[in-house]
């Protein structure tokens, strides 16, 4: 292990203790600490990182936590990992910039259009009127049939809720 490898856990501990990282899950805190070190230049491209086993031991965390953090960093292009060789910092390629599209010129709004745009949202009418949007004809709704169908469905749903779920998940 080189001198820079030995100094890395101390630097990561300092980054892990940042207040903005405190409420996050531990694997996310490790991921962000390493990512911040890469972005800030503390870990230059080509630097060798400690193995997940060594990192976990130095930070006092589980190896799976360190593996989750390294896996996320690798997925985002911050690390290059190879079995038997180690994990190395790989500065991600900058994203290509898209040319800004010119905004199409729109015709000016009418007085009513400006009023609606100024409100910023639709508002419910103060009085209920015929043909109002979103109001069903409650007097024509079959509540008794609805109640019977709902009760039948709940009976079968309660039995299914007591059973084991699919082991592969939903």
N, C-alpha and C positions, 0 to 999 in steps of 0.2 A: 504494500500500500504506500503510495507516495505521500509527500507532505501535504499536498493540496487535498488528497483524499481524507487525511486525518482532520484537516481544518473544516471540511465540509459539514459534518454533523453539527459542529458548534454554530456555524453560520445558519444552517437550517433550523436549529433550535431557536435562534434569534428571530428568524422569519416566521416560525410557527407561533411565536408568542405575540405577533402583531394583533392589536385589538380588533381589527376588521375581520380577522380570521377566526376569532374566538367562538362565535356561535355555530360554526360549520362542523360537519362531520370530520372525524380525524383524518380519514383518507383524503378528503377534500382540502383540509388544511395542509397536509404534506404535499399534495399536488400543487396547490397555489404557492407554497413556499418555494418549491423547486422551480416552478414556472416563473415566479417573480425574480428569483436569482438568475435565471437564464435571460429574461427580458431586460433586467437591470445591468447585465453584463458581469455579474459576480461569477457566474459560470459561463465562460466563453465557449463558443462552438468547438467541439472536439474534446472537451474535458471529459474524463472518465468518472462516472458516478459509482459510488459503492454499490455492491449487490444488494438486493432487497433484504437478504438475510442480515448483512452487516448493518444496513441502515436501520432495520427494525430493532436490532440489538442496541445500537447506539442511541436511538431515540426512545427506546423502551415501549415500542408498539409491536403489534403482531405483524408477522411477515405478510399476511394477506392484505393488511392495510397498506403496507409499503408497495405490494404488488399491484393493488388497485390504483394507487397514485401513479406508479410508473406506467401502467397500462394506459391510463388516460393521457399521460404525457406523450407516450409513443403514438397513440391514436391521433393526437393533434399535431404530430410532427416535431415535437420538441426533443424527443429522444430517438436514438437508433440503438436497437438492442440486438445482440446476437449471442446465441447459446454458447457458452464456453469462453467467450471473449469479453463480455460485459456490456454495460450500458453507457452510451456516449451522448453528450449534448449535441444536438443538431438544430441549429437555428432554423426555424421554419421559413420557407420561402415566402416573401411578401405576396399578398394577394394582388392579382392584377386589378388595376383600377379600371372601372368601366367609365367610358366617356359619359358625361352628364348629358342627358337628353334635354333638349329645349322644351320648355313647357308650351303646350299648344295654346294659341291665343283663343280665349273663350269670349263669346259675346257678353256684353254687360248684363247683369241681372235686372229683372224688372223690380218695381217697388215691392211687390209681394215676395219675390225671390230674396231680396235683401232682408226683408222682415223675417222670413223663415230661416235664412242663414244666420241672422243675428240672434235668434233664439237658441240655435245650436242643437235642438232636439225636438222631437214631436211631443206634444202635450196632450193629455186626455181632456176631452171636453168637460166643462163644468156641469152641464146637464146631459142626462141620458136621452138620446133621441133615436128615432127609428133609423135603421141601417147604419148604426154606429159600428165602427170596426172593432172586432174583438169581443163583442157581446153576443152570446148565443141566445136563442129563444128558450129561456129556462122553463117556460110553461109547457113547451113541447118536448122536453127532454124526458126519456123513459127511466126515471130514477129507480123504480122497483126492479126493472129488468137489470139495470146497471148494478144494483146492490146484490142481486142473486149471482150474476156473473162474477163479480168481484169476490164474493164469499167463496164460490166454487174454486176460483183460481188461488185464493189464499190458502184453502185447505190443502191443495196439492203442493203449493209452494212451501208450506210449513213442513211437510214431510220431506221435501227435497233439501230444505235447510238443515235438517237433522242428520243428513247423510254426509259421507266424506266427499270432498270435492275431487275433481279430476287431478291426479298427481302432476300432470303437466301444466296445471293452472288454467285460467280462463283464456 
